[in-house]
Amino acid sequence: MSDLIVCRKSRIVLLSLALATALLLAPSVAPAFEPTQIYQPISETMADKTVTLTGRDLTIEQVIDVARNGAKAELSAEALQRSADAYGLLLQGAAEGVTIYWFNRGAGDQRETVIFSGDPTSPENKKLLSEQQLQRFKGGVARGYGPELSEEALVRAIMAIRANTMSYEAASPQLTHMLVDMLNKRVTPVVQSRGTLGEGDLPTMGNIAAAMVGEGDAYHKGVRMPAAQALTEAGLKPLEPFAADQAALISTNAYAQAQAVLLVADARRLLEWTDLSHAMSLLGMNSSVTPIAAPVQAMRPYEWLTWDAARVMDMIKGSYLFDDDPARIIQDPESLRASSQRQGSAWQAWAELRDSVLLSINSSDHNPAVLPGLTPESAPELATPQFMKYYIKGGPLSNGKSGYILSNANWDPYPMANQVEAFTLALTNLGVAVAQRIERFRNPFFTVVKPADVLSPELRKEIPSFDGYLPTDLWQELAALGTPVTPNGQAIVATVEDLEAQTRLKTQRARQAVDLSFHLLAQDLLTASYWMEVRKAQKPERKFGAAPEAALAALRQVIPWRQAPADRPKRPLGMVAYDFMQENPATKFYPGGPQPPESRARSIAGVLPK
């Protein structure tokens, strides 16, 4: 028995030595949190354009112009006045002895801790607050966790949205202007991707705060350097924060909102291409298009479904599908026949998300709510003893304006968080139809003919083939994103904060789903265009409709129908088709069509305070 034990010990020692040797000889592996993507600087194609931020009517397109295309931003006189009024009320409130969360009191589990008393502009308090705020801004450099955000456009979108919504918060004038100046001078802070739980993107904004005072790194016009150097090269002085500037800047969901804005913009382009690719698939299948006829749709009149069917019908107007063809079967596979139902449903989910994002980026998500101009007569509850504790009568620091500063939960990012996931789910339900209809083209039961029946062997040698496995692989990856993120309530910060919205995960998954859907749609476009050529080879006189014909002709410029193997692209054709769709929006080929249903959401300008 003792010999056996010795033998086992010897084996353990040998295995340990072997493992240690292997680890020493193995190539070093970069930690998982290191940046895995090359930085993606923007292209300043709209540097001569200026977007005015009013706090009330910022659009998706305007954020994209600033974030991706380098347009300048400016705050309107209205927004500047609103910001100044909120800032004055904050100072006056403290001077009157009103308890103010995250200013003269602490935050989180320190909310009952007294930070200072009396007039914040007194010499003693001014020194205290200036030093406190500077240290808080500097401390933001260590917030969050990698990898770093690789999209300059995403960071710029965060900054543009916060500049717009911060006009509701009590930001000092120097902070208000600094955020806009950094955008316009293209000083883009290095921002970590992780650390936020979705109930306010504090670590993300902390990284931006640090760059404002010259801490950490930033990019100036796409070149990385110390933040202090970037500010100097841009002609900017480091910020001197005061009062509650850190709270005014970082108490926001701007990271999630920025992701959602880019999601809405990219998803629209995807859905536009999905409709056009569907039309091309109908033409390739020699489909019976009765399912998208207006009288059929009127039998079950969902607005967005009816609109999408009319849109696809308009795309194929004038095509051979309206001619009699004895070889055409009575109906397509369900994945092709019901595609407009899935597309219309995705459009509806997209519109609901868009409306929610628009409201979110044009309103306050800050705690506390700073409400200048209110009096106890402004609402019944404001005159009660509970609310009167937070009433600010008004004085020199607020230019005589009264108001309230009230604790709230406006940073809870619902319903937008739900609508992000609802759109992702709608997209995966659309994706399964796309993946299935690609495969149906392999079945002569639906196509009636096989390519070999129409195309000569010599011609088939000159036509590039594409991967039959890839659509299913892409679909499986997309399908995995259709499972919602499990709701979480992890009590943190001494159990004060016990809900998490997980918007970082939700928005990242949604954007990933859009990109995967583009790759899947590239396979659909390859299939549809191939079969359109087959149908044309059957009968050269066949018409396809203006938009599908234009899209096919443009695609053939990058993927010729006939090409010697030696001349074909040295990369997967699906990637070529993907790039083609990114560089050529579907609106290039189909700019008009039926108008979409009117949004059921209330007018943004009608529900937000001025």
C-alpha positions in Angstrom: 0.0 0.0 0.0 2.8 2.4 0.9 4.5 1.8 -2.5 1.2 2.7 -4.2 0.9 5.9 -2.3 4.5 6.9 -3.2 3.7 6.0 -6.8 0.6 8.2 -6.8 2.6 11.1 -5.2 5.3 10.8 -7.8 2.7 11.0 -10.6 1.2 14.1 -9.0 4.6 15.7 -8.8 5.3 14.8 -12.5 2.0 16.2 -13.6 2.5 19.4 -11.7 5.9 19.9 -13.2 4.5 19.2 -16.7 1.7 21.7 -16.2 4.1 24.3 -14.9 6.4 23.8 -17.9 3.5 24.0 -20.3 2.4 27.3 -18.7 5.9 28.7 -18.9 6.3 27.7 -22.5 2.8 28.7 -23.6 2.4 32.0 -25.5 1.0 34.8 -23.3 -2.7 35.4 -23.6 -4.1 38.9 -23.3 -6.6 39.3 -20.5 -10.2 39.1 -21.5 -10.8 42.7 -20.5 -8.2 44.1 -22.9 -9.5 45.9 -26.0 -10.3 43.4 -28.7 -11.4 45.8 -31.5 -9.5 48.5 -33.3 -10.7 52.0 -32.5 -13.2 53.3 -35.1 -12.9 57.0 -35.6 -15.7 58.9 -37.2 -15.6 60.6 -40.6 -16.5 64.3 -40.4 -18.7 64.4 -43.4 -21.1 67.0 -41.8 -18.5 69.2 -40.0 -20.2 72.3 -41.5 -23.6 71.4 -40.0 -24.8 72.5 -36.6 -27.5 70.8 -34.5 -29.3 73.0 -32.0 -30.0 71.3 -28.7 -33.2 72.5 -27.1 -33.8 69.7 -24.6 -37.2 69.0 -26.2 -36.9 68.0 -29.8 -33.6 66.2 -30.5 -34.1 63.6 -33.2 -32.5 60.2 -34.0 -31.1 61.7 -37.2 -29.6 64.7 -35.4 -27.8 62.5 -32.9 -26.4 60.4 -35.8 -25.3 63.6 -37.6 -23.3 64.7 -34.5 -22.1 61.3 -33.4 -21.2 59.6 -36.7 -20.8 62.5 -39.1 -19.1 65.2 -37.0 -21.8 67.8 -37.0 -21.4 70.6 -34.4 -23.8 71.1 -31.5 -25.0 74.2 -29.8 -27.4 74.8 -27.0 -30.4 77.0 -27.7 -31.1 80.1 -25.7 -34.1 78.2 -24.2 -31.9 75.3 -23.0 -29.3 77.6 -21.6 -31.9 79.6 -19.7 -33.5 76.3 -18.3 -30.1 75.1 -17.2 -29.2 78.5 -15.6 -32.6 78.5 -13.7 -32.0 74.9 -12.4 -28.4 75.8 -11.3 -29.6 79.0 -9.5 -32.4 77.0 -7.8 -29.9 74.5 -6.5 -27.6 77.1 -5.0 -30.6 79.0 -3.5 -32.1 75.9 -2.1 -28.9 75.1 -0.1 -28.7 78.7 1.1 -32.3 78.4 2.4 -31.4 75.2 4.3 -33.4 72.9 2.1 -32.2 69.3 2.2 -30.9 68.4 -1.3 -29.8 64.9 -2.2 -26.3 64.6 -3.7 -25.5 68.2 -2.9 -25.7 69.4 0.8 -26.4 65.7 1.6 -24.6 62.6 0.4 -25.8 60.1 -2.1 -26.8 56.5 -1.9 -26.4 55.1 1.5 -24.8 58.4 2.5 -28.0 60.3 1.7 -28.5 61.5 5.3 -24.9 62.6 5.7 -24.6 66.4 5.9 -21.9 67.6 3.4 -22.2 71.4 4.2 -24.6 73.9 5.5 -25.7 77.3 4.4 -24.8 79.4 1.3 -22.7 77.3 -1.1 -21.1 80.4 -2.5 -19.6 81.5 0.8 -15.8 81.4 0.8 -15.6 78.4 3.1 -18.3 76.4 1.2 -17.0 77.4 -2.2 -13.6 76.1 -1.4 -15.0 72.9 0.0 -17.2 72.3 -3.0 -14.6 73.2 -5.6 -12.1 70.8 -4.1 -14.7 68.1 -3.6 -16.0 68.3 -7.2 -12.5 68.3 -8.7 -11.6 65.2 -6.8 -14.8 63.5 -7.8 -14.2 64.3 -11.5 -10.6 63.0 -11.3 -11.8 59.9 -9.6 -13.9 59.0 -12.6 -10.8 57.8 -14.4 -10.8 54.6 -12.4 -14.5 53.9 -12.9 -15.9 51.1 -15.1 -14.2 48.1 -16.6 -12.9 47.1 -20.0 -12.9 46.6 -22.8 -12.9 50.2 -23.9 -15.6 51.3 -26.2 -14.2 51.1 -29.7 -16.7 53.3 -31.5 -16.0 57.0 -31.4 -19.5 57.5 -32.6 -21.0 55.8 -29.5 -19.1 58.0 -27.1 -20.0 61.1 -29.1 -23.7 60.0 -29.0 -23.4 59.7 -25.2 -22.0 63.2 -25.0 -24.6 64.7 -27.4 -27.5 63.2 -25.6 -26.2 64.2 -22.2 -25.7 67.8 -23.4 -29.3 67.8 -24.4 -30.8 66.3 -21.3 -28.4 68.1 -18.9 -30.3 71.3 -19.7 -32.8 70.0 -17.1 -30.2 69.5 -14.4 -28.4 71.9 -12.1 -25.2 72.0 -14.1 -22.8 74.9 -13.7 -22.4 77.1 -16.8 -18.8 75.9 -17.2 -19.9 72.2 -17.2 -22.7 72.9 -19.7 -20.4 74.6 -22.2 -17.5 72.1 -21.7 -19.5 69.1 -22.8 -20.5 70.9 -26.0 -17.0 72.3 -26.6 -15.5 68.8 -26.4 -18.0 67.5 -28.9 -17.2 70.4 -31.3 -13.5 70.2 -30.9 -13.7 66.4 -31.2 -12.2 65.5 -27.9 -13.5 62.0 -27.3 -12.8 60.5 -23.9 -11.7 56.9 -23.5 -14.7 55.1 -22.0 -14.9 51.7 -20.5 -17.7 49.4 -21.6 -18.6 47.7 -18.3 -19.6 48.8 -14.9 -23.2 50.1 -15.3 -26.2 48.1 -14.1 -28.6 50.3 -16.1 -30.0 52.3 -13.3 -27.9 55.3 -14.3 -24.7 54.9 -16.3 -22.5 56.4 -13.6 -19.1 54.7 -14.4 -19.5 55.5 -18.1 -20.1 59.2 -17.4 -17.3 59.1 -14.8 -14.8 58.4 -17.5 -16.1 61.4 -19.4 -15.9 63.5 -16.3 -12.3 62.6 -15.8 -11.3 63.7 -19.3 -13.0 67.0 -18.7 -10.5 67.8 -15.9 -7.5 66.4 -17.8 -7.3 62.9 -16.2 -6.8 59.7 -18.1 -6.8 59.4 -21.9 -8.8 60.8 -24.7 -8.8 60.9 -28.5 -8.4 64.2 -30.3 -9.6 63.9 -33.9 -9.1 60.2 -33.7 -5.6 60.2 -32.2 -5.2 58.8 -28.7 -3.2 60.9 -26.1 -3.4 62.0 -22.5 -6.7 63.8 -21.9 -4.8 66.9 -20.7 -2.9 67.0 -24.0 -6.1 66.5 -26.0 -7.7 69.5 -24.2 -4.6 71.6 -24.9 -4.5 70.7 -28.6 -8.2 71.5 -28.9 -7.7 74.9 -27.2 -9.7 74.0 -24.1 -8.9 74.6 -20.5 -9.6 71.8 -18.0 -13.0 72.1 -16.4 -13.2 73.7 -12.9 -16.4 71.9 -11.6 -18.5 73.3 -8.8 -21.7 72.8 -6.8 -23.3 69.4 -7.8 -21.6 69.1 -11.2 -20.6 65.5 -10.8 -24.2 64.5 -10.1 -25.5 66.7 -12.9 -23.2 65.0 -15.4 -23.2 61.3 -14.4 -26.7 60.8 -13.1 -28.1 59.7 -16.5 -28.8 56.7 -18.7 -27.0 58.4 -21.6 -24.9 55.2 -22.4 -28.0 53.1 -22.9 -29.8 55.9 -24.7 -26.8 56.3 -27.1 -26.8 52.6 -27.8 -30.5 52.7 -28.4 -30.2 55.7 -30.8 -27.6 53.8 -32.9 -29.8 50.7 -32.7 -32.8 52.6 -34.0 -30.9 54.1 -36.8 -29.2 50.9 -37.9 -32.4 48.9 -37.5 -34.3 51.1 -39.8 -31.7 50.6 -42.5 -31.9 46.8 -41.9 -35.7 46.7 -42.1 -35.7 48.8 -45.3 -33.3 46.3 -46.9 -35.4 43.4 -45.5 -38.4 44.6 -47.4 -36.5 45.0 -50.6 -34.8 41.7 -50.3 -38.2 40.1 -49.6 -39.5 41.7 -52.9 -36.5 40.2 -54.7 -37.1 36.8 -53.1 -40.7 36.9 -54.4 -39.4 37.6 -57.9 -36.8 34.8 -57.6 -39.4 32.3 -56.5 -42.0 33.2 -59.1 -44.4 33.7 -56.2 -48.1 34.0 -56.0 -48.4 37.4 -54.4 -52.0 37.2 -53.3 -51.1 37.3 -49.5 -49.9 40.9 -49.8 -52.9 42.1 -51.7 -54.7 45.1 -50.1 -58.1 43.3 -49.8 -56.4 40.3 -48.2 -54.6 42.5 -45.7 -57.8 44.4 -44.9 -59.3 41.2 -43.5 -56.9 41.5 -40.6 -56.0 45.2 -40.6 -53.0 45.5 -38.4 -51.6 48.9 -39.5 -47.9 48.1 -39.7 -48.5 44.8 -41.3 -50.9 46.3 -43.9 -48.3 49.1 -44.6 -45.5 46.6 -45.0 -47.5 44.5 -47.4 -48.4 47.5 -49.5 -44.8 48.6 -49.5 -43.5 45.3 -50.9 -46.4 45.2 -53.4 -45.4 48.6 -54.6 -41.8 47.4 -55.0 -42.8 44.6 -57.4 -45.3 46.8 -59.3 -45.0 46.2 -63.0 -43.2 42.9 -62.6 -43.9 39.6 -64.3 -45.5 38.3 -61.1 -48.8 39.9 -62.2 -48.7 38.1 -65.6 -50.4 34.7 -66.0 -48.0 31.8 -65.6 -49.3 28.2 -65.7 -46.1 27.0 -63.9 -46.7 29.3 -60.9 -47.9 27.3 -57.8 -50.9 28.5 -55.8 -48.9 29.6 -52.7 -45.3 29.9 -51.4 -43.8 28.2 -48.4 -45.0 29.9 -45.2 -41.6 31.5 -44.6 -41.9 33.5 -47.8 -45.7 33.9 -47.8 -45.7 35.3 -44.2 -42.6 37.4 -44.4 -44.5 40.7 -44.6 -46.3 39.7 -41.4 -43.0 39.3 -39.6 -41.5 42.4 -41.2 -44.5 44.5 -40.4 -44.4 43.3 -36.8 -40.7 44.2 -36.6 -41.4 47.6 -38.0 -44.1 48.1 -35.3 -41.7 47.1 -32.5 -39.1 49.4 -34.1 -41.6 52.4 -34.1 -42.5 51.8 -30.5 -38.8 51.7 -29.5 -38.1 54.8 -31.6 -40.8 56.8 -29.8 -39.6 55.7 -26.4 -36.0 56.6 -27.3 -37.1 60.1 -28.5 -38.9 60.8 -25.2 -35.9 59.5 -23.2 -33.3 61.7 -24.9 -35.5 64.7 -24.6 -36.3 64.6 -20.9 -34.7 64.4 -17.4 -33.4 61.2 -16.0 -31.6 62.8 -13.1 -32.1 62.4 -9.3 -33.0 64.8 -7.8 -35.5 66.5 -10.0 -34.8 70.3 -10.1 -38.0 72.2 -10.9 -37.6 75.9 -11.0 -40.7 78.1 -11.4 -43.0 76.0 -9.3 -45.0 77.3 -6.3 -47.2 75.5 -3.8 -50.2 76.3 -6.0 -48.7 74.5 -9.1 -50.1 71.0 -8.0 -52.3 69.9 -5.1 -49.6 67.8 -3.4 -47.0 70.6 -3.5 -48.8 72.5 -0.7 -48.7 69.5 1.8 -46.2 69.5 4.7 -44.2 66.7 3.1 -43.5 68.6 -0.1 -43.1 72.0 1.5 -39.9 70.7 3.1 -38.4 70.8 -0.3 -39.9 74.2 -1.4 -37.4 76.9 -2.3 -38.9 80.4 -1.9 -36.4 82.1 -4.1 -33.7 84.7 -3.6 -30.6 86.3 -5.1 -28.9 83.0 -6.2 -32.0 82.0 -8.1 -32.8 85.4 -9.5 -35.9 85.4 -7.3 -37.3 82.2 -8.8 -39.0 79.7 -6.5 -39.2 76.0 -7.1 -38.7 72.5 -5.7 -35.9 69.9 -5.7 -37.4 66.4 -5.3 -36.0 62.9 -4.9 -37.2 60.6 -7.6 -36.6 57.4 -9.7 -36.5 59.0 -13.1 -33.2 57.2 -13.8 -35.1 53.9 -14.0 -34.9 53.3 -17.8 -38.3 51.8 -18.3 -40.2 51.3 -20.6 -37.3 51.8 -23.0 -35.4 48.8 -21.5 -38.5 46.6 -22.3 -38.9 48.0 -25.8 -35.2 47.3 -26.6 -35.8 43.6 -25.8 -39.2 43.6 -27.6 -37.5 44.7 -30.7 -34.8 42.1 -30.4 -37.4 39.4 -30.1 -39.3 40.7 -33.1 -36.1 40.7 -35.0 -35.4 37.1 -34.2 -38.9 36.1 -35.2 -38.3 37.9 -38.5 -34.9 36.2 -38.9 -36.3 32.7 -38.7 -38.5 33.5 -41.7 -35.5 34.8 -43.6 -33.4 31.7 -42.8 -36.1 29.3 -43.7 -37.0 31.0 -47.0 -33.4 30.8 -48.1 -33.5 27.1 -47.7 -36.8 26.7 -49.5 -35.1 27.8 -52.8 -33.4 24.5 -52.8 -36.7 22.6 -53.1 -38.1 22.3 -56.7 -41.5 21.7 -55.2 -41.6 25.5 -54.7 -39.3 26.7 -57.5 -40.8 24.3 -60.0 -37.5 24.3 -61.9 -33.9 23.6 -61.0 -31.0 25.9 -62.1 -29.7 23.0 -64.1 -33.0 23.0 -66.1 -32.3 26.6 -67.2 -28.6 27.3 -67.1 -26.1 25.5 -69.3 -23.1 23.6 -67.7 -20.7 26.1 -69.2 -22.7 29.0 -67.7 -22.9 27.4 -64.3 -19.1 27.2 -64.1 -19.0 31.0 -64.4 -21.6 31.6 -61.7 -20.1 31.8 -58.2 -21.8 29.5 -55.6 -22.3 30.3 -52.0 -22.2 28.4 -48.7 -25.3 26.4 -48.0 -24.4 25.9 -44.3 -23.8 29.6 -43.5 -27.4 30.8 -43.3 -28.2 28.2 -40.6 -25.1 29.0 -38.7 -26.0 32.7 -38.7 -29.5 32.0 -37.7 -28.5 29.9 -34.8 -26.3 32.7 -33.5 -29.2 35.2 -34.0 -31.7 32.9 -32.3 -29.6 32.8 -29.1 -30.2 36.5 -28.8 -33.9 36.1 -28.7 -34.0 35.0 -25.1 -34.5 38.1 -22.9 -32.0 39.0 -20.2 -33.2 37.5 -16.9 -34.6 40.3 -14.6 -32.3 41.0 -11.7 -32.6 42.6 -8.3 -29.3 42.4 -6.5 -29.3 44.6 -3.3 -26.2 46.7 -3.3 -24.9 50.0 -1.7 -26.1 48.9 1.7 -29.3 47.5 0.0 -30.3 51.1 -1.0 -30.1 50.1 -4.7 -31.8 46.8 -5.2 -32.9 46.9 -8.9 -30.9 46.6 -12.0 -32.2 47.3 -15.5 -29.2 45.7 -17.3 -29.5 48.0 -20.3 -25.9 47.6 -21.2 -26.5 43.9 -21.9 -29.9 44.6 -23.6 -28.7 47.3 -25.9 -25.5 45.5 -26.9 -27.5 42.3 -27.7 -30.0 44.3 -29.7 -27.3 45.9 -31.8 -25.6 42.6 -32.2 -28.9 41.1 -33.4 -29.2 43.9 -36.0 -25.7 43.2 -37.3 -26.2 39.5 -37.4 -29.5 40.1 -39.3 -27.6 42.1 -41.9 -25.3 39.2 -42.4 -28.2 36.8 -42.7 -29.9 39.1 -45.1 -26.8 39.2 -47.2 -27.3 35.5 -47.8 -31.0 36.1 -48.6 -29.9 38.8 -51.1 -27.5 36.4 -52.8 -30.2 33.8 -53.1 -32.8 36.2 -54.3 -30.5 37.8 -56.9 -29.4 34.4 -58.1 -32.9 33.2 -58.7 -33.9 36.5 -60.4 -31.2 35.7 -62.9 -32.6 32.2 -63.3 -36.0 33.6 -64.0 -34.6 36.1 -66.5 -32.7 33.2 -68.2 -36.1 31.4 -68.5 -37.7 34.3 -70.2 -35.5 37.3 -70.9 -38.5 39.6 -71.4 -39.5 39.3 -67.8 -39.8 42.5 -65.8 -38.9 42.8 -62.1 -40.1 46.3 -61.1 -38.0 49.4 -60.9 -36.5 49.0 -57.4 -35.6 45.3 -57.6 -34.1 45.8 -61.0 -32.0 48.8 -59.8 -30.8 46.9 -56.7 -29.9 43.8 -58.8 -27.9 46.0 -61.3 -26.0 47.7 -58.5 -25.2 44.3 -56.8 -23.9 43.0 -60.1 -21.3 45.7 -60.1 -19.6 44.1 -57.1 -20.7 40.5 -57.6 -20.9 39.9 -61.3 -23.4 37.2 -62.5 -20.8 35.6 -64.8 -17.1 35.6 -63.7 -14.2 33.4 -64.2 -13.1 31.7 -61.0 -9.7 33.4 -61.0 -11.5 36.8 -61.1 -13.9 36.2 -58.2 -13.5 38.1 -54.9 -11.0 36.4 -52.5 -13.5 36.6 -49.6 -16.9 35.1 -48.9 -19.6 36.5 -51.1 -21.8 37.0 -48.2 -19.4 39.5 -46.8 -19.3 41.3 -50.1 -23.1 41.5 -50.1 -23.0 42.7 -46.5 -20.7 45.5 -47.4 -22.8 46.3 -50.4 -25.9 46.8 -48.1 -23.9 48.9 -45.7 -22.7 51.2 -48.4 -25.9 51.3 -50.4 -29.1 51.9 -48.3 -32.2 50.4 -49.7 -33.7 53.9 -50.0 -31.2 54.5 -52.8 -33.2 52.0 -54.9 -36.7 52.6 -53.3 -36.9 56.1 -51.9 -40.7 56.4 -51.8 -43.6 54.1 -51.2 -46.7 54.2 -48.9 -46.4 56.4 -45.8 -46.0 54.5 -42.5 -48.7 54.6 -39.9 -48.7 57.7 -37.7 -47.0 57.3 -34.3 -49.5 56.7 -31.5 -47.1 58.3 -29.1 -47.9 61.8 -27.9 -45.9 64.6 -29.4 -42.6 65.0 -27.7 -43.0 68.8 -27.6 -46.5 68.4 -26.1 -45.5 66.4 -23.1 -42.2 67.9 -22.0 -41.8 71.0 -19.9 -40.3 74.1 -21.6 
